[in-house]
Amino acid sequence: MAGLHALGAFLMLAFVIIHAYLATVGHTPTAHIKAMITGWEDVHDKEVIKRRS
């Protein structure tokens, strides 16, 4: 039982660490977090901007 408890704790910790890392790998460390809060993301890809206009 203790092994399952340790495995579950490890998986939850890995989940938090991975998601914290992925949330901070944008063009600035808070870019993805800001987009989650505001619902708007700044697009810097010229081809994407060209297709939208």
C-alpha positions in Angstrom: 0.0 0.0 0.0 2.9 2.4 0.8 4.3 1.8 -2.7 1.1 2.9 -4.3 1.0 5.9 -2.1 4.5 6.9 -3.1 3.8 6.2 -6.7 0.7 8.5 -6.6 2.6 11.2 -4.9 5.4 11.0 -7.4 3.0 11.2 -10.4 1.2 14.2 -8.9 4.5 16.0 -8.3 5.6 15.2 -11.8 2.3 16.5 -13.2 2.7 19.8 -11.3 6.4 20.3 -12.3 5.7 19.5 -16.0 2.8 21.8 -16.2 4.6 24.6 -14.4 7.5 24.2 -16.9 5.2 24.2 -19.9 3.3 27.2 -18.7 6.5 29.2 -18.6 8.2 28.3 -22.0 6.5 31.0 -24.0 8.2 34.0 -25.6 8.2 35.4 -22.0 7.8 33.4 -18.8 4.3 34.7 -18.2 3.0 34.8 -21.8 0.9 31.6 -21.5 -0.3 32.4 -18.0 -1.4 35.8 -19.2 -3.2 34.2 -22.1 -5.1 31.8 -19.8 -6.2 34.7 -17.6 -7.2 37.2 -20.3 -8.2 34.8 -23.0 -6.1 36.6 -25.6 -2.6 35.5 -26.9 -0.2 37.7 -28.8 0.7 36.0 -32.1 4.2 36.8 -33.4 4.2 34.5 -36.4 4.1 36.7 -39.6 2.5 33.8 -41.7 -0.3 33.4 -39.2 -0.9 37.2 -39.1 -0.9 37.2 -43.0 -3.5 34.5 -43.2 -5.8 36.2 -40.7 -6.0 39.5 -42.6 
